């Protein structure tokens, strides 16, 4: 997973958490977004996305030799 992908996921996770704790989004939708935010944070930390692996997608720039 590339750096831009990781940063975007973290920003989206922060947005979801802020929306939940400011009561803009609540209930079941809020809980689903919190779980999704946790998944985004974990995939950003470990630089691995199981969904990308299934689809054989890579956002990591290849190193030139």
N, C-alpha and C positions, 0 to 999 in steps of 0.2 A: 504494500500500500504506500502510495506516494505521500510526500509531506503535505501537499495541498489538500488531498483527500482527508488526511488525519486532522488537519486544522478545521476544515469545514465540518467534519463530524463533531469535533469538540464544541464548535460554536453553536451548532444545532442543539447539542445536548444541553449547553448552558441556557439557550433560549427556552427549551422545554421545561427545565427546572424552574426558571424564573417565572414562566407563565403559570406553572402549577402553584408555586408558593405565593404568588400575588393574586391567586384565586381568579385569574382570567379563564383558566381551564380547570375544571374540577370533575369529580366523579370518576366513572369508568374511563372516560377519555383521558383524563389527567393521569390516572394510574398507568394506562397503556403507554402514554408518552414518557412517563418516568422510567418505565421498563426499557423502552426504546432508547432513552437517553443513556441508561446504564450500559446497554449493548454498544452504543456508539462510543462511549468512553473506553470500554474494555477493548473494542476492536482498534481504537486509536492507540491505546497504550501498547498493545501487543503487535500492532501493524499487520494483523491478519483478519481477513473477513471471510467467514465460511461461505457466505453467499457468492463472493467473488471467486472462491476456490471451485465451487460447483459450476459456475459459468466460465471458468478459466479466463477471468479478467484480471489484468494487472495495471495499476496506475503508477507503478514504480518505474522511474526512468532507468533505462538500461545504461550501465557504465560503458564508456568508450575506452577501448584499449589502445 
